[in-house]
Amino acid sequence: MTEGDAIENVWFATRYRSLPAVAEEQLRLASLAYADDTKAEMHLALARAIAPNNPVVLVGEYRYYFYKGRLTEALNIAIACLRMIAQELHLPVRWQDVMPAHANFRSDEPAHRFYLFALKAYAYLLLRLNLMHEGRIAADHLLLLDPENKVGGQVLLDVLDRAGKDDYDD
């Protein structure tokens, strides 16, 4: 674990500590009801109603939809994460309008890293949903904000660049 990961974990842990106990219980119940979509989603909705801007709840929802293979719903949660953290960081709401001058994305500041990871998840999901052009734009923008590739967004562009190429075309 890097120093940046430790800082990010502290940032996320702070959000976890501020999570109301009843919202935490709803997340726990959602995980226990994972196989029953209706019940799990009811608990996730209750958690979101109780703590709508808590990243712990959003990440819980994202993981649920992602692992269920419900990528459109996961994409919507990634968008919600981007908007939530943009508001906290006083960034433009539209990720396309966020520029390197808006924040020090090169730092290991956890909220900035969370924003970058949310943008990476968004780009990844676009690609998985076969929205290649939109995914490339989002991945390019991620690298504009993270030119040192600290969150690993370059791999998305590498996959796009190799798409359709035969492994023997090197």
Number of C-alpha atoms within 10 A of each C-alpha: 5 8 9 15 14 13 16 19 13 13 15 18 13 12 16 16 11 12 20 14 13 13 23 19 15 22 24 17 18 26 18 13 16 15 11 11 13 11 16 22 21 15 22 24 19 19 29 21 12 18 19 16 19 21 20 24 27 22 16 19 23 23 15 21 19 17 10 14 11 13 17 15 17 24 22 15 23 25 17 18 26 24 20 20 21 19 13 11 14 11 18 14 14 11 17 11 10 17 16 13 8 13 15 14 22 15 12 18 16 19 18 20 22 20 22 24 20 23 23 24 23 25 28 23 22 22 20 13 13 11 13 16 12 14 23 19 14 25 26 18 23 28 19 15 21 21 16 13 14 17 17 14 25 19 13 18 19 10 11 17 11 11 9 8 10 8 7 5 6 5
